[in-house]
């Protein structure tokens, strides 16, 4: 999977391999992911406020690019399948 940074960067900044998806009540998912989430509890709680279920992607082989890459098309609102950049 590629990591796209929206405005003002508007480029692909890295990639990773998805391994698993964790889901459950937001507090349970927080307890499983807090050491690796990359956000603090306040941000997490605000993001999942009012939600009954939270999802987190377990990743491996994270690679952040030294130089972000341009997309050969306009970025979609959700996702798009691509072979390689």
HUDAUR-V232811 format. One line per field, one symbol per residue. phi: phi as a letter, one per 40 degrees, with the letter a starting at -180 (. if undefined). psi: psi as a letter, one per 40 degrees, with the letter a starting at -180 (. if undefined). A space follows every 50 residues. Layout:
phi = ???
psi = ???
This chain:
phi = .cbbccdccfacbiaabcbabcaicdcccdccbdcbcgbccccdccccdg ccbbbaccbafcbcccbdbcccaccccbaacbcac
psi = iihhhahedfiheaiihhdihhiaidddddddedeedeiidddddddehe idhiihhhiifhhhidhiiiieihhidcihhici.
